[in-house]
Amino acid sequence: MTEETGVASFRTLDDIDPKGKRILLRADLNVPLEGDEVLDSTRISRVAPTIRELTGKGAIVIVLSHLGRPKGTVVPDMTLKPVAEPLAKAVGLPVTFVETTWDDDAPERAVAAAQPGDVLLMENTRFHPGEEQNQPGFVRKLMDLGDIYVDDAFSAAHRAHATTEGIAHFLPAVAGRAMEAELRALEVALEHPERPLVAVVGGSKVSTKLDLLGTLACKVDTMIIGGGMANTFLAARGKPIGRSLCEHDLVDRAHEILDQAEAGGCNIMLPVDVVVAEDFKPHAHHRTVDVEKVNAKERILDIGPKTIQAVNDCFSKARTLVWNGPFGVFELEPFDRGTVLTARHAAELSREGRLRSVAGGGDTVAALNHAGVTDDFTYVSTAGGAFLEWLEGKSLPGVKVLEIGKAG
């Protein structure tokens, strides 16, 4: 990977003395809500150890996060207030929610009144236009609230916003425990992997993962292509795909990626058999056929048993696995079998210590949750865009700036 993604030069919580300090902690509490109820608290749980450690050492912790896309205005439905109680429960400490429009002095007053060991959760930082625009004035307001900046939001690290990048230029900046764990897991997976290194790239569209496919083709030993994007590659190899999702304008690009992989010694695995149906709905009438035998009215909705076995055999021989994207339409039964059975095999190998498995991306996490194996993978990233951009070898502003910041 690029030099920017290495973790050797990072400072962590081990490099600071937080006692009596005001810690600006960037978390990613952008969690799904239904009314005032948090539907998935994974991201809340991830930041809790950092908060507990800092408060335990006598710091005042000021939690900063965004929620949704309010576009620089106050949107009541996007308040972080419902997150305060689940955060308090996860941390095991009271959390004071600070209501603010970010144009008032509520943050300053709350911080001034706080005592060592207190936890403050500030209102959605995206309620102010200066957050996404990384405005110097907003950065100054934020930095005046704290003494040290701790970034625990890898999932927001691909954004050069005030709370993810701007503050770190002016305060001592270190990675929190969740950020540190994420970076170390990713480093082991792609920078210094045990080989054979296998990548699964799934999902619906080639167009969203062109950079990723090109990068991985030069780095991994085997790349397994699944999901809707596999159809474009099957078409590139002259296979019939019926009415399946396919980006016909990218067939030539798929050819190039296949040639690039072959030239670089990367083995590309595509489905050899598939599950097809004429209707796109749960429990639709379906059949399993070799890829040469898809008829004109059918859609490919999952991989077949021969492909599942081939994928599992590949996993068994691998030492490191990077997974981004499902194999089939896992939301619709029975077209989830390819994803579920391969994910469970990878999980079993990981539990036995035979495979280091790193997975990430929104659909990927949902698919692993569906398979019931999220906790068995070596590391599952809650990041979406940041995980993808990191795999592509791009420099992430929120990561890069941690190398620049100097801890006190």
Sequence and secondary structure as in RCSB ss.txt:
>XXXX:A:sequence
MTEETGVASFRTLDDIDPKGKRILLRADLNVPLEGDEVLDSTRISRVAPTIRELTGKGAIVIVLSHLGRPKGTVV
PDMTLKPVAEPLAKAVGLPVTFVETTWDDDAPERAVAAAQPGDVLLMENTRFHPGEEQNQPGFVRKLMDLGDIYV
DDAFSAAHRAHATTEGIAHFLPAVAGRAMEAELRALEVALEHPERPLVAVVGGSKVSTKLDLLGTLACKVDTMII
GGGMANTFLAARGKPIGRSLCEHDLVDRAHEILDQAEAGGCNIMLPVDVVVAEDFKPHAHHRTVDVEKVNAKERI
LDIGPKTIQAVNDCFSKARTLVWNGPFGVFELEPFDRGTVLTARHAAELSREGRLRSVAGGGDTVAALNHAGVTD
DFTYVSTAGGAFLEWLEGKSLPGVKVLEIGKAG
>XXXX:A:secstr
  GGG  TT  BGGG   TT EEEEE      EETTEES  HHHHHHHHHHHHHHHTT EEEEE   S  TTS  
GGG SHHHHHHHHHHHTS  EEE   SSSSHHHHHHHH  TT EEEE  GGGSHHHHHT HHHHHHHHTT SEEE
E  GGGTT   IIIIIGGGTS EEE HHHHHHHHHHIIIIIS  SSEEEEE SS SGGGHHHHHHHHTT SEEEE
 TTHHHHHHHHTT   TT    GGGHHHHHHHHHHHHHTT EEE  SEEEEESS STT  EEEEEGGG  TT EE
EEE HHHHHHHHHHHHH SEEEEES SS TTSTTTTHHHHHHHHHHHHHHHTTS EEEEESHHHHHHHHHHT GG
GSSEEE  SHHHHHHHTT   HHHHHHHHS   
